[in-house]
Amino acid sequence: MALDDDDEESLLLSGGGGIHSAGGELLHSRLQLHHTPDRYIVSAAPSAGSDGSHRVLVVDRVTHDLSIADRSSVHFDRVSKTEELAGILGVADLVSGPYLVVARRRRKLGDLSFRNHGVFELSSADLIPFARSDNHLTARQQQENRTFVSMMTQVRDRVEIELVLRTPRDHKADI
């Protein structure tokens, strides 16, 4: 589930703040998650005068591969649901398989320094399973998976998380 080094350097999905380039410029402040039976497609939410980015993140729900693709090469005809996201936080591996961890809402607390590095508070997050069902699990595994999802949900609901959005190449603090 890794992206190519070139993709990691040129395009970062940063939790809570949208998509940032390796140079730190904000490219998209809102994302859309498109559900299909075999994939999740993450794209920039359209804004005034734009139909979104030309590149999308494709999450293969069957093979668990993540890849960056040109929007024109991805078929959106089987999309069953589209929802808006504030960001992608990562992927969590649980008993039933991987879950996409997404930020639903975030609140900007302020900026750091003269470079306007945003500091956000995560106000709502969610777990979205890659698997379409848990029928492949035994009854015990299904219960264990429900327990882990419940634990992660409790942590999400009780902990305030502040996200500092910075590019990976910024190693020194400039507060």
Buried (B, 14 or more C-beta within 10 A) or exposed (E): EEBEEEBEBBBBBBBBBBBBEEEBEBEBBBBBBBBBEEBBBBBBBEEEEEEBBEBBBBBBBEEBEBBBEEBEEBEEEEBEEEEEBBBBBEBBEBBBBBBBBBBBBBEEEEEBEEEEBBBBBBBEBBBBBBBEEBEEBEEEEBEBBBEBBEEBEEEBEEEEBEBEBBBEEEEEEEE
